[in-house]
């Protein structure tokens, strides 16, 4: 199954087909991930800074990621960071999610 990666904010979706790390870390890094703009694409600077999605946030994370579902791709939460930062370095109140896209079977 083909995997696609995307970055998602706690409050809004950010498409980032480039610039995302291929996977999250085993725990939230002490230095939070931050949104950066590269070649007119907004993406997380360090996907590996995300840790696992806490169980108490799993449903909310699934809703945020599923908002990007298409006929071709299903998006699932892969990571979370409670202190993820916006482009200006301000912490998002709800944290940030790292979503993984999987191609749907045809």
N, CA, C and O atoms as CSV, one atom per row, in Angstrom:
chain,resi,resn,atom,element,x,y,z
A,1,UNK,N,N,0.838,-1.166,0.000
A,1,UNK,CA,C,0.000,0.000,0.000
A,1,UNK,C,C,0.889,1.238,0.000
A,1,UNK,O,O,1.827,1.332,0.792
A,2,UNK,N,N,0.602,2.171,-0.873
A,2,UNK,CA,C,1.376,3.399,-0.987
A,2,UNK,C,C,1.030,4.345,0.162
A,2,UNK,O,O,-0.145,4.526,0.483
A,3,UNK,N,N,2.035,4.942,0.777
A,3,UNK,CA,C,1.817,5.891,1.861
A,3,UNK,C,C,2.145,7.298,1.394
A,3,UNK,O,O,3.081,7.515,0.625
A,4,UNK,N,N,1.355,8.249,1.874
A,4,UNK,CA,C,1.555,9.656,1.605
A,4,UNK,C,C,1.569,10.343,2.961
A,4,UNK,O,O,0.813,9.958,3.852
A,5,UNK,N,N,2.414,11.350,3.134
A,5,UNK,CA,C,2.487,12.054,4.417
A,5,UNK,C,C,1.961,13.464,4.281
A,5,UNK,O,O,2.109,14.113,3.245
A,6,UNK,N,N,1.349,13.913,5.340
A,6,UNK,CA,C,0.845,15.279,5.386
A,6,UNK,C,C,0.947,15.799,6.812
A,6,UNK,O,O,0.972,15.015,7.761
A,7,UNK,N,N,1.004,17.079,6.962
A,7,UNK,CA,C,1.062,17.698,8.286
A,7,UNK,C,C,-0.278,18.351,8.577
A,7,UNK,O,O,-0.881,18.966,7.698
A,8,UNK,N,N,-0.735,18.218,9.798
A,8,UNK,CA,C,-2.019,18.778,10.172
A,8,UNK,C,C,-1.893,19.547,11.480
A,8,UNK,O,O,-1.206,19.110,12.403
A,9,UNK,N,N,-2.546,20.670,11.551
A,9,UNK,CA,C,-2.589,21.462,12.774
A,9,UNK,C,C,-3.773,21.027,13.606
A,9,UNK,O,O,-4.700,20.397,13.098
A,10,UNK,N,N,-3.744,21.356,14.865
A,10,UNK,CA,C,-4.862,21.057,15.745
A,10,UNK,C,C,-6.126,21.792,15.356
A,10,UNK,O,O,-7.224,21.309,15.633
A,11,UNK,N,N,-6.004,22.939,14.726
A,11,UNK,CA,C,-7.188,23.728,14.409
A,11,UNK,C,C,-7.416,23.912,12.914
A,11,UNK,O,O,-8.480,24.383,12.513
A,12,UNK,N,N,-6.457,23.557,12.090
A,12,UNK,CA,C,-6.609,23.741,10.651
A,12,UNK,C,C,-5.739,22.737,9.907
A,12,UNK,O,O,-4.776,22.202,10.455
A,13,UNK,N,N,-6.087,22.498,8.676
A,13,UNK,CA,C,-5.346,21.551,7.863
A,13,UNK,C,C,-4.284,22.298,7.057
A,13,UNK,O,O,-4.549,23.364,6.502
A,14,UNK,N,N,-3.095,21.734,7.002
A,14,UNK,CA,C,-2.022,22.315,6.208
A,14,UNK,C,C,-1.493,21.234,5.278
A,14,UNK,O,O,-0.913,20.251,5.739
A,15,UNK,N,N,-1.685,21.404,3.982
A,15,UNK,CA,C,-1.151,20.442,3.031
A,15,UNK,C,C,0.346,20.641,2.923
A,15,UNK,O,O,0.820,21.770,2.792
A,16,UNK,N,N,1.072,19.578,2.976
A,16,UNK,CA,C,2.524,19.681,2.890
A,16,UNK,C,C,3.065,18.415,2.252
A,16,UNK,O,O,3.480,17.491,2.950
A,17,UNK,N,N,3.060,18.373,0.953
A,17,UNK,CA,C,3.503,17.179,0.252
A,17,UNK,C,C,5.022,17.092,0.193
A,17,UNK,O,O,5.577,16.079,-0.232
A,18,UNK,N,N,5.678,18.142,0.615
A,18,UNK,CA,C,7.127,18.130,0.711
A,18,UNK,C,C,7.523,18.767,2.021
A,18,UNK,O,O,6.786,19.597,2.553
A,19,UNK,N,N,8.675,18.393,2.551
A,19,UNK,CA,C,9.166,19.026,3.754
A,19,UNK,C,C,8.795,18.328,5.035
A,19,UNK,O,O,9.275,18.731,6.095
A,20,UNK,N,N,7.972,17.309,4.998
A,20,UNK,CA,C,7.617,16.578,6.212
A,20,UNK,C,C,8.575,15.412,6.399
A,20,UNK,O,O,9.064,14.830,5.430
A,21,UNK,N,N,8.833,15.084,7.643
A,21,UNK,CA,C,9.631,13.894,7.915
A,21,UNK,C,C,8.795,12.672,7.564
A,21,UNK,O,O,7.566,12.743,7.540
A,22,UNK,N,N,9.446,11.570,7.298
A,22,UNK,CA,C,8.742,10.361,6.886
A,22,UNK,C,C,8.049,9.661,8.049
A,22,UNK,O,O,7.164,8.835,7.828
A,23,UNK,N,N,8.430,9.972,9.265
A,23,UNK,CA,C,7.773,9.337,10.400
A,23,UNK,C,C,7.921,10.192,11.638
A,23,UNK,O,O,8.729,11.119,11.684
A,24,UNK,N,N,7.128,9.865,12.638
A,24,UNK,CA,C,7.189,10.577,13.903
A,24,UNK,C,C,8.210,9.887,14.806
A,24,UNK,O,O,8.707,8.804,14.496
A,25,UNK,N,N,8.507,10.535,15.924
A,25,UNK,CA,C,9.414,9.957,16.899
A,25,UNK,C,C,8.683,9.048,17.868
A,25,UNK,O,O,7.469,8.875,17.769
A,26,UNK,N,N,9.414,8.472,18.799
A,26,UNK,CA,C,8.813,7.573,19.793
A,26,UNK,C,C,8.183,8.349,20.944
A,26,UNK,O,O,7.369,7.806,21.692
A,27,UNK,N,N,8.564,9.639,21.088
A,27,UNK,CA,C,7.968,10.514,22.101
A,27,UNK,C,C,8.099,11.958,21.620
A,27,UNK,O,O,8.891,12.257,20.725
A,28,UNK,N,N,7.309,12.848,22.227
A,28,UNK,CA,C,7.394,14.255,21.861
A,28,UNK,C,C,8.778,14.780,22.231
A,28,UNK,O,O,9.261,14.578,23.345
A,29,UNK,N,N,9.395,15.449,21.281
A,29,UNK,CA,C,10.707,16.028,21.517
A,29,UNK,C,C,10.567,17.258,22.411
A,29,UNK,O,O,9.533,17.926,22.399
A,30,UNK,N,N,11.609,17.553,23.184
A,30,UNK,CA,C,11.588,18.746,24.034
A,30,UNK,C,C,11.479,20.025,23.205
A,30,UNK,O,O,10.878,21.004,23.648
A,31,UNK,N,N,12.051,20.019,22.018
A,31,UNK,CA,C,11.940,21.150,21.097
A,31,UNK,C,C,10.757,20.878,20.173
A,31,UNK,O,O,10.799,19.935,19.383
A,32,UNK,N,N,9.704,21.689,20.260
A,32,UNK,CA,C,8.506,21.419,19.466
A,32,UNK,C,C,8.720,21.637,17.966
A,32,UNK,O,O,9.578,22.421,17.561
A,33,UNK,N,N,7.930,20.935,17.150
A,33,UNK,CA,C,7.976,21.184,15.709
A,33,UNK,C,C,7.353,22.545,15.422
A,33,UNK,O,O,6.504,23.033,16.168
A,34,UNK,N,N,7.793,23.136,14.333
A,34,UNK,CA,C,7.299,24.460,13.952
A,34,UNK,C,C,6.967,24.455,12.467
A,34,UNK,O,O,7.650,23.822,11.662
A,35,UNK,N,N,5.913,25.167,12.124
A,35,UNK,CA,C,5.589,25.324,10.715
A,35,UNK,C,C,6.596,26.251,10.066
A,35,UNK,O,O,6.980,27.272,10.636
A,36,UNK,N,N,7.018,25.883,8.868
A,36,UNK,CA,C,7.932,26.709,8.083
A,36,UNK,C,C,7.420,26.729,6.652
A,36,UNK,O,O,6.697,25.827,6.228
A,37,UNK,N,N,7.798,27.762,5.912
A,37,UNK,CA,C,7.419,27.845,4.503
A,37,UNK,C,C,8.656,27.599,3.656
A,37,UNK,O,O,9.676,28.272,3.802
A,38,UNK,N,N,8.543,26.616,2.764
A,38,UNK,CA,C,9.629,26.291,1.833
A,38,UNK,C,C,9.028,26.187,0.440
A,38,UNK,O,O,8.113,25.394,0.215
A,39,UNK,N,N,9.520,26.957,-0.468
A,39,UNK,CA,C,9.035,26.923,-1.854
A,39,UNK,C,C,7.514,27.029,-1.920
A,39,UNK,O,O,6.863,26.277,-2.646
A,40,UNK,N,N,6.958,27.959,-1.164
A,40,UNK,CA,C,5.513,28.231,-1.141
A,40,UNK,C,C,4.691,27.084,-0.572
A,40,UNK,O,O,3.482,27.028,-0.798
A,41,UNK,N,N,5.317,26.171,0.158
A,41,UNK,CA,C,4.618,25.070,0.822
A,41,UNK,C,C,4.847,25.209,2.323
A,41,UNK,O,O,5.985,25.355,2.769
A,42,UNK,N,N,3.767,25.164,3.103
A,42,UNK,CA,C,3.887,25.238,4.551
A,42,UNK,C,C,3.904,23.811,5.096
A,42,UNK,O,O,3.025,23.005,4.791
A,43,UNK,N,N,4.923,23.513,5.910
A,43,UNK,CA,C,5.098,22.159,6.440
A,43,UNK,C,C,5.762,22.222,7.806
A,43,UNK,O,O,6.338,23.244,8.178
A,44,UNK,N,N,5.680,21.134,8.545
A,44,UNK,CA,C,6.405,21.041,9.810
A,44,UNK,C,C,7.892,20.942,9.517
A,44,UNK,O,O,8.301,20.296,8.552
A,45,UNK,N,N,8.694,21.581,10.348
A,45,UNK,CA,C,10.137,21.532,10.147
A,45,UNK,C,C,10.741,20.197,10.583
A,45,UNK,O,O,11.753,19.765,10.030
A,46,UNK,N,N,10.126,19.539,11.575
A,46,UNK,CA,C,10.691,18.289,12.092
A,46,UNK,C,C,9.576,17.324,12.479
A,46,UNK,O,O,9.093,17.351,13.611
A,47,UNK,N,N,9.174,16.486,11.556
A,47,UNK,CA,C,8.133,15.507,11.844
A,47,UNK,C,C,8.525,14.539,12.939
A,47,UNK,O,O,7.670,14.030,13.663
A,48,UNK,N,N,9.825,14.283,13.062
A,48,UNK,CA,C,10.293,13.347,14.088
A,48,UNK,C,C,10.128,13.904,15.503
A,48,UNK,O,O,10.318,13.174,16.475
A,49,UNK,N,N,9.770,15.204,15.633
A,49,UNK,CA,C,9.544,15.804,16.949
A,49,UNK,C,C,8.184,15.413,17.526
A,49,UNK,O,O,7.940,15.602,18.717
A,50,UNK,N,N,7.299,14.869,16.689
A,50,UNK,CA,C,5.984,14.437,17.148
A,50,UNK,C,C,6.103,13.094,17.852
A,50,UNK,O,O,6.896,12.239,17.457
A,51,UNK,N,N,5.311,12.921,18.893
A,51,UNK,CA,C,5.225,11.630,19.569
A,51,UNK,C,C,3.918,10.964,19.188
A,51,UNK,O,O,3.182,11.477,18.344
A,52,UNK,N,N,3.621,9.827,19.800
A,52,UNK,CA,C,2.358,9.145,19.515
A,52,UNK,C,C,1.157,10.015,19.908
A,52,UNK,O,O,1.271,10.905,20.750
A,53,UNK,N,N,0.017,9.745,19.289
A,53,UNK,CA,C,-1.219,10.451,19.642
A,53,UNK,C,C,-1.724,9.857,20.962
A,53,UNK,O,O,-1.931,8.647,21.044
A,54,UNK,N,N,-1.926,10.689,22.003
A,54,UNK,CA,C,-2.452,10.174,23.272
A,54,UNK,C,C,-3.845,9.571,23.077
A,54,UNK,O,O,-4.628,10.052,22.257
A,55,UNK,N,N,-4.141,8.530,23.827
A,55,UNK,CA,C,-5.438,7.862,23.698
A,55,UNK,C,C,-6.611,8.821,23.859
A,55,UNK,O,O,-7.612,8.704,23.151
A,56,UNK,N,N,-6.495,9.765,24.780
A,56,UNK,CA,C,-7.599,10.698,25.028
A,56,UNK,C,C,-7.819,11.668,23.869
A,56,UNK,O,O,-8.856,12.330,23.815
A,57,UNK,N,N,-6.868,11.766,22.944
A,57,UNK,CA,C,-7.005,12.642,21.778
A,57,UNK,C,C,-7.210,11.868,20.480
A,57,UNK,O,O,-7.309,12.471,19.411
A,58,UNK,N,N,-7.275,10.560,20.559
A,58,UNK,CA,C,-7.345,9.733,19.347
A,58,UNK,C,C,-8.563,10.070,18.478
A,58,UNK,O,O,-8.438,10.174,17.258
A,59,UNK,N,N,-9.722,10.238,19.086
A,59,UNK,CA,C,-10.930,10.540,18.307
A,59,UNK,C,C,-10.834,11.903,17.641
A,59,UNK,O,O,-11.176,12.047,16.468
A,60,UNK,N,N,-10.372,12.901,18.382
A,60,UNK,CA,C,-10.217,14.244,17.826
A,60,UNK,C,C,-9.179,14.246,16.704
A,60,UNK,O,O,-9.379,14.880,15.667
A,61,UNK,N,N,-8.079,13.539,16.916
A,61,UNK,CA,C,-7.041,13.444,15.887
A,61,UNK,C,C,-7.598,12.801,14.621
A,61,UNK,O,O,-7.311,13.250,13.511
A,62,UNK,N,N,-8.390,11.756,14.792
A,62,UNK,CA,C,-8.977,11.062,13.641
A,62,UNK,C,C,-9.898,11.995,12.855
A,62,UNK,O,O,-9.918,11.961,11.625
A,63,UNK,N,N,-10.654,12.822,13.562
A,63,UNK,CA,C,-11.554,13.773,12.898
A,63,UNK,C,C,-10.752,14.797,12.088
A,63,UNK,O,O,-11.089,15.093,10.942
A,64,UNK,N,N,-9.693,15.331,12.692
A,64,UNK,CA,C,-8.872,16.321,11.987
A,64,UNK,C,C,-8.245,15.718,10.732
A,64,UNK,O,O,-8.260,16.339,9.670
A,65,UNK,N,N,-7.702,14.529,10.850
A,65,UNK,CA,C,-7.057,13.906,9.695
A,65,UNK,C,C,-8.082,13.491,8.635
A,65,UNK,O,O,-7.846,13.658,7.439
A,66,UNK,N,N,-9.208,12.955,9.078
A,66,UNK,CA,C,-10.240,12.506,8.142
A,66,UNK,C,C,-10.834,13.651,7.334
A,66,UNK,O,O,-11.415,13.424,6.273
A,67,UNK,N,N,-10.695,14.871,7.821
A,67,UNK,CA,C,-11.209,16.031,7.086
A,67,UNK,C,C,-10.528,16.156,5.728
A,67,UNK,O,O,-11.031,16.851,4.845
A,68,UNK,N,N,-9.391,15.491,5.553
A,68,UNK,CA,C,-8.663,15.550,4.276
A,68,UNK,C,C,-8.923,14.336,3.389
A,68,UNK,O,O,-8.381,14.254,2.286
A,69,UNK,N,N,-9.747,13.389,3.853
A,69,UNK,CA,C,-10.014,12.189,3.064
A,69,UNK,C,C,-10.534,12.532,1.667
A,69,UNK,O,O,-11.307,13.473,1.484
A,70,UNK,N,N,-10.091,11.746,0.694
A,70,UNK,CA,C,-10.591,11.854,-0.673
A,70,UNK,C,C,-10.979,10.450,-1.129
A,70,UNK,O,O,-10.843,9.485,-0.377
A,71,UNK,N,N,-11.456,10.344,-2.345
A,71,UNK,CA,C,-11.776,9.020,-2.879
A,71,UNK,C,C,-10.529,8.162,-2.998
A,71,UNK,O,O,-10.605,6.939,-2.886
A,72,UNK,N,N,-9.383,8.787,-3.222
A,72,UNK,CA,C,-8.132,8.058,-3.426
A,72,UNK,C,C,-7.328,7.825,-2.148
A,72,UNK,O,O,-6.559,6.867,-2.065
A,73,UNK,N,N,-7.506,8.702,-1.148
A,73,UNK,CA,C,-6.637,8.660,0.027
A,73,UNK,C,C,-7.418,8.766,1.324
A,73,UNK,O,O,-8.325,9.589,1.449
A,74,UNK,N,N,-7.062,7.927,2.289
A,74,UNK,CA,C,-7.611,7.986,3.643
A,74,UNK,C,C,-6.498,8.474,4.563
A,74,UNK,O,O,-5.398,7.920,4.554
A,75,UNK,N,N,-6.775,9.506,5.357
A,75,UNK,CA,C,-5.780,10.104,6.243
A,75,UNK,C,C,-5.999,9.653,7.679
A,75,UNK,O,O,-7.123,9.677,8.182
A,76,UNK,N,N,-4.916,9.241,8.338
A,76,UNK,CA,C,-4.983,8.739,9.713
A,76,UNK,C,C,-3.949,9.440,10.583
A,76,UNK,O,O,-2.855,9.758,10.117
A,77,UNK,N,N,-4.293,9.684,11.855
A,77,UNK,CA,C,-3.333,10.340,12.748
A,77,UNK,C,C,-2.134,9.447,13.025
A,77,UNK,O,O,-2.275,8.260,13.319
A,78,UNK,N,N,-0.967,10.037,12.926
A,78,UNK,CA,C,0.281,9.307,13.149
A,78,UNK,C,C,1.041,9.878,14.344
A,78,UNK,O,O,1.759,9.146,15.025
A,79,UNK,N,N,0.889,11.185,14.608
A,79,UNK,CA,C,1.636,11.790,15.694
A,79,UNK,C,C,0.963,13.032,16.241
A,79,UNK,O,O,0.051,13.593,15.632
A,80,UNK,N,N,1.440,13.450,17.414
A,80,UNK,CA,C,0.901,14.625,18.089
A,80,UNK,C,C,2.030,15.308,18.860
A,80,UNK,O,O,2.923,14.652,19.396
A,81,UNK,N,N,1.969,16.641,18.904
A,81,UNK,CA,C,2.870,17.392,19.775
A,81,UNK,C,C,2.061,18.502,20.434
A,81,UNK,O,O,1.459,19.332,19.752
A,82,UNK,N,N,2.052,18.511,21.755
A,82,UNK,CA,C,1.245,19.456,22.521
A,82,UNK,C,C,1.696,20.894,22.357
A,82,UNK,O,O,0.899,21.808,22.568
A,83,UNK,N,N,2.956,21.124,21.984
A,83,UNK,CA,C,3.476,22.483,21.880
A,83,UNK,C,C,3.893,22.850,20.458
A,83,UNK,O,O,4.770,23.691,20.262
A,84,UNK,N,N,3.263,22.216,19.466
A,84,UNK,CA,C,3.558,22.535,18.072
A,84,UNK,C,C,3.347,24.031,17.840
A,84,UNK,O,O,2.432,24.636,18.398
A,85,UNK,N,N,4.207,24.612,17.009
A,85,UNK,CA,C,4.202,26.064,16.821
A,85,UNK,C,C,3.790,26.479,15.412
A,85,UNK,O,O,3.998,25.752,14.440
A,86,UNK,N,N,3.200,27.668,15.334
A,86,UNK,CA,C,2.808,28.219,14.038
A,86,UNK,C,C,4.014,28.865,13.354
A,86,UNK,O,O,5.141,28.767,13.840
A,87,UNK,N,N,3.764,29.519,12.231
A,87,UNK,CA,C,4.838,30.151,11.458
A,87,UNK,C,C,5.593,31.226,12.243
A,87,UNK,O,O,6.763,31.495,11.972
A,88,UNK,N,N,4.916,31.832,13.211
A,88,UNK,CA,C,5.537,32.891,14.006
A,88,UNK,C,C,6.175,32.369,15.289
A,88,UNK,O,O,6.703,33.151,16.080
A,89,UNK,N,N,6.129,31.050,15.503
A,89,UNK,CA,C,6.719,30.472,16.706
A,89,UNK,C,C,5.795,30.464,17.909
A,89,UNK,O,O,6.237,30.202,19.027
A,90,UNK,N,N,4.505,30.750,17.695
A,90,UNK,CA,C,3.527,30.718,18.786
A,90,UNK,C,C,2.931,29.320,18.887
A,90,UNK,O,O,2.650,28.677,17.875
A,91,UNK,N,N,2.741,28.860,20.114
A,91,UNK,CA,C,2.198,27.519,20.353
A,91,UNK,C,C,0.715,27.458,19.994
A,91,UNK,O,O,-0.059,28.331,20.388
A,92,UNK,N,N,0.317,26.423,19.243
A,92,UNK,CA,C,-1.093,26.209,18.940
A,92,UNK,C,C,-1.797,25.744,20.210
A,92,UNK,O,O,-1.302,24.837,20.879
A,93,UNK,N,N,-2.941,26.339,20.561
A,93,UNK,CA,C,-3.639,25.962,21.794
A,93,UNK,C,C,-3.976,24.469,21.885
A,93,UNK,O,O,-3.915,23.884,22.966
A,94,UNK,N,N,-4.329,23.861,20.762
A,94,UNK,CA,C,-4.706,22.446,20.786
A,94,UNK,C,C,-3.597,21.503,20.366
A,94,UNK,O,O,-3.829,20.303,20.222
A,95,UNK,N,N,-2.403,22.019,20.168
A,95,UNK,CA,C,-1.314,21.173,19.690
A,95,UNK,C,C,-1.420,20.956,18.194
A,95,UNK,O,O,-2.252,21.571,17.528
A,96,UNK,N,N,-0.577,20.082,17.666
A,96,UNK,CA,C,-0.565,19.801,16.236
A,96,UNK,C,C,-0.524,18.314,15.971
A,96,UNK,O,O,0.036,17.556,16.762
A,97,UNK,N,N,-1.110,17.888,14.864
A,97,UNK,CA,C,-1.157,16.475,14.478
A,97,UNK,C,C,-0.330,16.220,13.224
A,97,UNK,O,O,-0.206,17.080,12.351
A,98,UNK,N,N,0.216,15.051,13.161
A,98,UNK,CA,C,0.971,14.582,12.004
A,98,UNK,C,C,0.153,13.431,11.424
A,98,UNK,O,O,-0.043,12.420,12.099
A,99,UNK,N,N,-0.331,13.562,10.182
A,99,UNK,CA,C,-1.222,12.567,9.578
A,99,UNK,C,C,-0.528,11.808,8.460
A,99,UNK,O,O,0.335,12.342,7.764
A,100,UNK,N,N,-0.918,10.565,8.305
A,100,UNK,CA,C,-0.374,9.702,7.265
A,100,UNK,C,C,-1.499,9.342,6.301
A,100,UNK,O,O,-2.573,8.910,6.720
A,101,UNK,N,N,-1.243,9.524,5.011
A,101,UNK,CA,C,-2.240,9.182,4.006
A,101,UNK,C,C,-1.961,7.809,3.421
A,101,UNK,O,O,-0.822,7.463,3.109
A,102,UNK,N,N,-3.012,7.048,3.281
A,102,UNK,CA,C,-2.892,5.708,2.668
A,102,UNK,C,C,-3.832,5.651,1.467
A,102,UNK,O,O,-4.991,6.059,1.534
A,103,UNK,N,N,-3.297,5.136,0.380
A,103,UNK,CA,C,-4.104,4.986,-0.829
A,103,UNK,C,C,-5.210,3.971,-0.565
A,103,UNK,O,O,-4.976,2.906,0.005
A,104,UNK,N,N,-6.401,4.321,-0.986
A,104,UNK,CA,C,-7.539,3.396,-0.833
A,104,UNK,C,C,-7.444,2.308,-1.894
A,104,UNK,O,O,-6.976,2.550,-3.006
A,105,UNK,N,N,-7.889,1.118,-1.542
A,105,UNK,CA,C,-7.913,0.019,-2.509
A,105,UNK,C,C,-8.904,0.361,-3.606
A,105,UNK,O,O,-9.972,0.919,-3.355
A,106,UNK,N,N,-8.523,0.012,-4.835
A,106,UNK,CA,C,-9.410,0.305,-5.970
A,106,UNK,C,C,-10.161,-0.915,-6.400
A,106,UNK,O,O,-10.953,-0.853,-7.340
